[in-house]
Amino acid sequence: MTEYQRFLKVERDNYSVAEAYKLEGELKGKLEGEIKGIIKGKLEGKLEIAVKLKTERMPDSKIAEITGFSITKIEEL
């Protein structure tokens, strides 16, 4: 293998590693975004339920039990 061929091999290897890290970062970012979206959606759903139960005059302690929110959080709604 000539020095030029070794140089090309190193360059290709470096490029491959860089592309792999880039892809890994993109996938990680996408997954984190999807997870955050799911969590946000569930939280918004619970908040919506808590507000509806509060408008129906359900006791805050019962709303907290159903939604998992603290009584302080329920009182803030």
C-alpha positions in Angstrom: 0.0 0.0 0.0 1.5 3.3 -1.0 1.6 6.3 1.3 -1.2 8.0 -0.8 -3.4 4.9 -0.4 -2.8 4.9 3.4 -3.7 8.6 3.4 -6.9 7.9 1.5 -7.8 5.1 3.9 -7.3 7.3 6.9 -9.4 10.0 5.3 -12.2 7.6 4.4 -12.1 6.1 7.9 -12.3 9.6 9.5 -15.2 10.5 7.2 -17.0 7.3 8.1 -16.6 7.9 11.8 -17.7 11.6 11.5 -20.8 10.5 9.6 -21.6 7.8 12.1 -21.4 10.4 15.0 -23.5 12.8 13.0 -26.2 10.2 12.4 -26.1 9.2 16.0 -26.6 12.8 17.1 -29.5 13.3 14.7 -31.2 10.1 15.9 -30.7 11.0 19.5 -32.1 14.5 19.0 -35.1 13.2 17.1 -35.8 10.6 19.8 -35.5 13.2 22.6 -37.9 15.4 20.7 -40.4 12.6 20.4 -40.2 11.7 24.0 -40.6 15.4 25.1 -43.7 15.6 22.8 -45.3 12.5 24.3 -44.6 13.7 27.9 -46.0 17.2 27.1 -49.1 15.7 25.5 -49.8 13.5 28.6 -49.3 16.5 30.9 -51.6 18.7 28.9 -54.2 15.9 28.9 -54.0 15.6 32.7 -54.2 19.4 33.1 -57.3 19.4 30.9 -58.9 16.7 33.0 -58.0 18.5 36.2 -59.6 21.7 35.0 -62.8 19.9 33.9 -63.0 18.2 37.3 -62.4 21.4 39.1 -65.2 23.1 37.1 -67.5 20.2 38.2 -66.6 21.2 41.8 -64.8 17.9 42.6 -62.7 18.2 45.8 -59.1 19.1 45.1 -57.9 16.1 47.1 -59.8 13.8 44.7 -58.5 15.6 41.6 -55.0 15.2 43.0 -55.6 11.5 43.5 -56.9 11.0 40.0 -54.3 13.1 38.1 -51.3 12.7 40.3 -50.8 16.4 40.7 -50.2 18.0 44.1 -53.0 19.7 45.8 -51.1 23.0 45.5 -51.0 22.6 41.8 -54.7 21.8 41.7 -55.4 25.0 43.8 -53.5 27.0 41.2 -55.8 26.0 38.4 
